Amino acid sequence: MRIAIIGAGIAGVTTAYECAADGHQVTVFERRGSVAAEGSFANAGLTAPGLSFPWGQVKWPALGGGAKLAWGWQRWRAGRSKQQGVLQERLLKLALFSSARQMELRRSLQMDYERACGTLVLLRSERDLNAAQTGLDLLTPWGLSAQVLTAEQCRGIEPGLNPDMRLHGGVQLGQGESGNCRQFAHLIRGAAQRLGAQFRFHTTVRSLTPGIPAKLVHEYTPPPDSLPDPSRQSELRDGNDDTRPAPLGRKEDCFDAIIICTGAAATELLRALKLKPALTQIQGYSITAPLRQLEAHPELGPQAAVFDQQRQISIGRIGQRIRVAGGIAPATASERARKSTLASLHQALDDWFPGSMQSTAVQHWQGSQALAADGLPLLGACARDGIWLNLAQGSATTLGWPLACGAARVLAEQVSGRQASADLPDITGLDIGRCA
């Protein structure tokens, strides 16, 4: 099959690899100049299955006008749905499968990226523990390791925790890790290319036409200062190197299947297909900086990853750097709101690991992501012939990576038309039908 994938974030590159591994002819269209250049660039990097759904009360983005009413209605309806519990269980099974698939890929492809095993959920008060109990109740039936710890036990696992900070206790999640999502995305891209997948960067998809085959109109849209000399256009047409600049102008191609993995940019494409799922575009935030190296204090910073349950903020080790991620806001958030969110990340780091980062080399990041009203992903066929979706994978706190490898494998099987294997998780009900 000829398969087109729109978007080269973590969802797109893992889907490209899985489809190429099945022997399909894969082409990835990405509007930026590299993989993982937007929502996957500097996300939290947590892949703990237990964090694939919100723990406690999540502060959802404050929308305005008609968008607020429409999305609020969808959230209310999702909360009252009798299927919500069933879908949460399916999401957890997908997260478990995805974690196992990621480990399998890391071993089989000999992928070496920055990672640290283990996640510790920090509970500031007894109220936090009670709020987290919902998450624990969901984990237990599926055999996920989740051990409730005292404050002293938490500090034994993470000796760098601020001893003066009030800590009621914590929950240690055995499965999962923190790691460099962007680095992983580049490695899996390389593996996909070795299997024949082609990547078209600086290429914007302008329109889709459903059908068998489906049609895709794309256009080479590089930054103006990188446009090639017009006299070289003829030689560019002769090359088949996927990193070679393409001729200017719109071009139409046909594919047996088109998989939309564009995250925040998906709404416009879906609207053109007369699909209006309850999606909102949110901004996720992070700060990243080198860890301070002090001989007298060798345990500065986290050993792996901690998650502040009350504030919904993660602090993780990325090699010799520290990353703090959390906070969500609508895409239209003001500069004041952005600064306030980043300030809250700095405050959380100062609460738990004061003085652990080199403040002169801090990288501030914000990335867009699509979020469905019920917090669940959109996976599977989209009621338009030849068009498939791999969208809205991230919860409000873990954007994209926890489900990426598993969702990609399941979609590759579905697109191929093979009968579902008993080993694959059931994603029935996670498609666009529930929120269109």
C-alpha positions in Angstrom: 0.0 0.0 0.0 1.0 3.6 -0.6 0.5 5.4 2.7 0.8 9.1 3.5 1.3 10.4 7.0 0.7 14.1 7.7 2.9 15.3 10.6 6.3 14.2 11.8 5.8 14.6 15.6 6.2 11.6 17.8 2.8 10.2 16.6 3.8 10.6 12.9 7.3 9.1 13.1 6.2 6.1 15.1 3.3 5.5 12.7 5.7 5.9 9.7 8.0 3.3 11.2 5.3 0.8 11.9 3.8 1.1 8.5 7.2 0.8 6.8 8.0 -2.2 8.9 4.9 -3.9 7.5 6.3 -3.3 4.0 4.2 -0.3 2.9 5.5 2.5 0.8 5.4 5.5 3.3 5.7 9.2 2.7 5.6 11.7 5.6 4.6 15.3 5.0 5.9 17.8 7.6 5.5 21.6 7.4 8.6 22.2 9.6 12.2 21.4 8.7 12.6 18.4 11.0 10.8 15.8 13.1 9.5 16.6 16.5 9.7 20.3 15.8 6.5 21.4 17.5 4.4 19.6 20.2 7.0 16.9 20.6 10.1 19.1 20.8 10.5 19.6 24.6 7.5 17.9 26.1 7.5 16.3 29.6 9.1 13.1 28.3 7.1 10.9 30.7 5.9 7.5 29.4 4.5 6.1 32.6 1.2 4.3 31.7 -0.3 5.4 35.0 -0.2 9.0 33.9 -2.1 8.5 30.7 -5.2 9.9 32.3 -5.5 12.8 34.7 -4.9 12.3 38.4 -7.0 14.6 40.5 -8.5 17.8 39.3 -7.1 19.2 36.0 -7.3 22.9 35.2 -8.7 22.8 31.7 -8.0 25.7 29.3 -10.2 28.8 29.6 -11.8 29.3 26.2 -14.0 32.2 25.3 -17.2 32.9 23.3 -18.9 30.2 21.3 -15.8 27.9 21.6 -16.2 27.8 25.4 -19.9 26.9 25.1 -19.3 24.1 22.5 -16.4 22.6 24.3 -18.0 22.9 27.7 -21.0 21.0 26.4 -18.9 18.3 25.0 -17.0 17.9 28.3 -20.2 17.8 30.3 -21.6 15.1 27.9 -18.4 13.1 28.0 -18.4 13.1 31.8 -22.0 11.7 31.9 -21.3 9.1 29.3 -21.8 5.5 30.4 -19.0 4.5 28.1 -16.4 6.8 29.7 -15.3 4.1 32.2 -14.9 1.6 29.4 -12.9 4.0 27.3 -10.6 4.8 30.2 -9.9 1.1 30.6 -9.1 0.8 26.9 -6.9 3.8 27.1 -5.0 2.3 30.0 -4.5 -1.0 28.1 -3.2 1.0 25.1 -0.8 2.8 27.4 0.5 -0.5 28.8 0.9 -1.9 25.3 2.6 1.2 24.2 5.1 1.1 27.0 5.9 -2.5 26.2 6.2 -1.7 22.5 8.6 1.2 23.2 10.8 -1.1 25.2 10.7 -3.7 22.4 11.7 -1.1 19.8 14.5 0.2 22.0 16.0 -3.3 22.3 15.5 -4.5 18.7 16.7 -1.3 17.1 19.4 -0.7 19.7 18.2 2.8 20.4 20.3 4.8 22.8 18.6 7.9 24.0 18.6 9.9 27.3 16.3 8.1 29.7 15.8 7.3 33.4 13.4 4.6 34.8 10.7 5.3 37.4 8.1 7.9 38.2 7.3 9.2 41.7 4.0 11.1 42.2 4.4 13.7 45.0 1.4 14.4 47.3 1.6 17.6 49.2 -1.3 16.8 51.5 -3.8 14.2 52.6 -6.3 15.8 50.2 -3.9 15.1 47.4 -3.8 11.5 48.4 -7.6 11.2 48.4 -7.7 12.9 44.9 -5.1 10.4 43.6 -7.1 7.5 44.9 -9.2 7.5 41.7 -6.1 6.9 39.7 -4.9 4.2 42.0 -8.2 2.4 41.8 -7.9 2.3 38.0 -4.4 1.0 38.1 -4.8 -1.9 40.6 -7.0 -4.2 38.5 -4.5 -4.2 35.6 -1.5 -5.2 37.7 0.3 -1.9 37.5 2.8 -1.4 40.2 1.7 1.6 42.3 3.0 1.8 45.8 1.9 4.4 48.3 4.9 5.8 50.2 5.5 7.9 53.2 7.4 11.2 53.0 10.5 9.5 54.3 10.3 6.8 51.7 9.9 9.3 49.0 13.0 11.1 50.1 14.8 7.8 50.1 14.0 7.3 46.4 14.7 11.0 45.5 17.3 12.2 48.0 17.5 15.6 46.3 14.0 16.6 47.4 13.8 19.7 49.5 13.7 18.6 53.1 12.0 21.8 54.1 9.1 21.3 51.7 5.9 20.0 53.1 5.3 16.4 51.7 2.5 14.2 52.9 3.7 11.1 50.9 3.8 9.8 47.3 3.0 7.0 44.9 5.8 5.2 43.2 4.9 4.0 39.7 7.0 1.1 38.6 6.4 1.1 34.9 7.5 3.8 32.6 10.4 6.3 32.3 11.3 9.9 31.6 13.3 10.5 28.5 14.2 12.7 25.6 11.2 12.4 23.3 12.8 14.5 20.5 15.9 12.3 20.5 13.7 9.2 20.4 11.8 10.7 17.4 15.0 11.3 15.5 16.1 7.7 16.1 12.8 6.1 15.0 12.8 8.4 11.9 16.2 6.9 11.0 14.8 3.4 11.4 11.8 4.2 9.3 14.1 5.7 6.5 16.2 2.5 6.5 12.9 0.6 5.7 12.3 3.0 2.8 10.0 5.7 4.4 10.5 9.1 2.8 10.1 12.4 4.7 9.1 15.6 2.9 10.0 18.5 5.2 8.9 22.1 4.7 5.8 20.7 3.0 2.3 21.8 3.8 -0.7 19.7 3.0 -3.3 22.0 1.5 -6.3 19.7 1.0 -7.5 16.1 1.2 -10.0 14.3 -1.0 -11.4 11.1 0.5 -11.7 8.0 -1.7 -10.0 4.8 -2.8 -7.4 6.0 -3.5 -7.5 9.2 -1.5 -5.9 12.4 -2.9 -3.6 14.8 -1.1 -2.5 18.2 -2.4 0.8 19.4 -0.9 3.1 22.3 -1.4 6.8 22.9 -0.7 6.7 25.9 1.8 10.3 26.6 3.1 11.2 29.7 4.9 11.8 32.5 2.4 15.5 32.7 3.1 16.0 29.0 2.3 14.4 29.0 -1.2 16.8 27.4 -3.8 18.0 29.2 -6.9 15.3 28.9 -9.6 17.9 27.8 -12.1 18.3 24.5 -10.1 14.6 23.5 -10.3 15.3 21.0 -13.1 18.0 19.1 -11.2 15.8 19.1 -8.1 13.1 17.2 -9.9 15.6 14.5 -10.8 16.5 13.7 -7.2 14.8 11.2 -5.0 16.6 12.1 -1.8 13.9 12.9 0.8 16.0 15.8 2.3 16.4 17.5 -1.1 14.3 20.6 -1.7 11.3 20.0 -3.8 10.0 22.1 -6.7 7.8 25.0 -5.9 4.0 24.9 -6.5 1.2 22.6 -5.5 1.2 19.0 -6.4 -1.4 16.2 -6.1 -0.6 12.6 -5.1 -2.8 9.6 -4.6 -2.5 7.2 -1.7 -4.3 4.0 -0.5 -4.5 5.5 3.0 -3.8 8.9 4.5 -3.1 9.1 8.3 -3.5 12.5 9.9 -1.0 12.9 12.8 -0.8 16.7 12.8 -2.0 17.3 16.4 -3.0 21.0 16.7 -3.1 21.6 13.0 -5.6 18.8 12.4 -8.8 20.9 13.0 -8.5 22.8 9.6 -8.0 19.6 7.6 -11.0 17.9 9.4 -13.2 20.9 8.9 -12.5 20.7 5.1 -13.7 17.1 5.3 -16.9 18.4 7.0 -15.9 16.8 10.3 -16.1 18.9 13.5 -14.8 16.9 16.5 -14.8 18.6 19.9 -11.1 19.5 19.7 -9.4 22.5 21.2 -5.8 23.7 20.6 -3.8 24.0 23.8 -0.3 25.1 24.6 1.9 23.0 26.8 5.0 24.5 28.5 8.3 23.4 29.7 11.7 24.8 31.0 14.9 22.9 30.4 18.3 23.7 31.8 21.6 21.9 32.7 21.8 20.3 36.1 24.2 22.0 38.5 27.2 19.9 39.4 28.4 20.4 42.9 30.8 18.0 44.5 29.4 18.7 48.0 25.9 18.0 46.8 26.0 15.2 44.3 22.3 14.5 44.5 21.0 17.8 43.2 17.9 17.3 41.0 15.8 14.2 40.4 17.2 10.8 39.9 14.4 10.0 37.4 11.0 11.8 37.3 8.6 13.2 39.9 5.1 14.5 39.3 3.5 17.1 41.5 -0.1 15.8 41.6 -1.6 19.0 43.0 -0.1 21.3 40.4 0.0 18.8 37.6 3.7 19.6 37.0 6.5 17.1 36.2 10.2 17.4 36.9 12.4 14.9 35.1 16.0 14.2 34.4 17.0 14.3 30.7 20.6 13.1 30.7 22.5 15.9 32.5 19.7 18.3 32.2 16.5 18.9 34.1 13.1 19.5 32.5 10.0 20.9 34.2 6.8 20.6 32.3 3.1 21.4 32.9 0.4 24.0 32.7 -2.0 24.2 29.8 -3.6 27.3 28.2 -5.6 28.0 25.0 -3.7 28.8 21.9 -4.8 32.4 22.2 -3.3 32.8 25.7 -1.8 36.3 26.3 1.8 36.9 26.9 0.9 37.6 30.6 -0.6 34.2 30.9 2.4 32.6 29.3 4.8 34.3 31.7 2.6 33.3 34.6 2.6 29.6 33.6 6.4 29.6 33.1 6.7 31.2 36.6 4.7 28.4 38.1 7.1 25.9 36.6 10.1 27.7 38.1 8.3 27.8 41.4 7.6 24.1 41.4 11.3 23.4 40.7 12.3 25.7 43.5 9.8 24.0 45.8 11.2 20.5 45.3 14.8 20.8 44.0 16.0 24.3 44.9 19.3 25.4 43.2 19.4 22.3 41.0 19.6 24.0 37.6 22.0 26.4 36.0 19.8 29.5 35.7 22.0 31.1 33.0 21.2 28.4 30.4 17.4 28.0 30.7 15.4 27.1 27.6 11.7 28.1 27.7 9.4 26.2 25.4 5.7 26.1 24.5 4.2 23.7 22.0 0.7 23.2 20.6 -1.4 20.1 20.9 -4.9 19.0 20.1 -7.0 18.1 23.1 -10.4 16.3 22.9 -13.2 17.4 25.2 -13.1 14.1 27.1 -9.4 14.0 27.3 -9.2 10.8 25.2 -7.3 10.3 21.9 -8.8 10.1 18.4 -7.6 6.9 16.8 -8.8 4.9 13.8 -10.8 5.4 10.6 -12.6 8.8 10.4 -15.8 8.0 8.4 -14.1 9.3 5.2 -12.8 6.6 2.8 -9.0 6.4 2.9 -8.6 8.8 5.8 -7.4 7.7 9.3 -6.6 9.6 12.5 -3.9 9.5 15.1 -4.6 12.6 17.1 -5.1 14.1 20.6 -2.9 11.5 22.2 -1.8 13.6 25.1 -3.6 14.2 28.4 -3.3 17.7 29.8 0.0 16.8 31.4 1.7 14.2 29.2 1.6 15.3 25.6 1.8 12.5 23.1 4.6 10.1 23.9 2.9 7.6 26.4 0.6 6.3 23.7 2.6 6.9 20.5 4.3 3.5 20.0 1.2 1.5 20.8 -1.2 3.6 18.8 1.1 3.4 15.8 1.2 -0.4 15.9 -2.5 -0.7 16.3 -3.2 1.7 13.4 -0.7 0.0 11.1 -2.6 -3.2 11.6 -6.0 -1.5 11.0 -4.8 0.3 7.9 -3.5 -3.0 6.5 -6.9 -4.5 6.8 -5.7 -7.4 8.8 -7.9 -9.1 11.4 -7.1 -7.7 14.9 -4.7 -9.8 16.8 -5.6 -10.9 20.4 -2.4 -9.3 21.5 -3.4 -5.8 20.4 -5.5 -3.5 22.6 -9.0 -2.7 21.6 -9.4 0.9 20.6 -13.1 0.6 19.8 -14.9 3.9 20.7 -11.7 5.9 20.6 -12.4 7.0 17.1 -14.0 10.2 15.9 -17.5 8.8 16.2 -17.8 9.6 19.9 -17.1 13.3 19.6 -18.0 14.4 16.0 
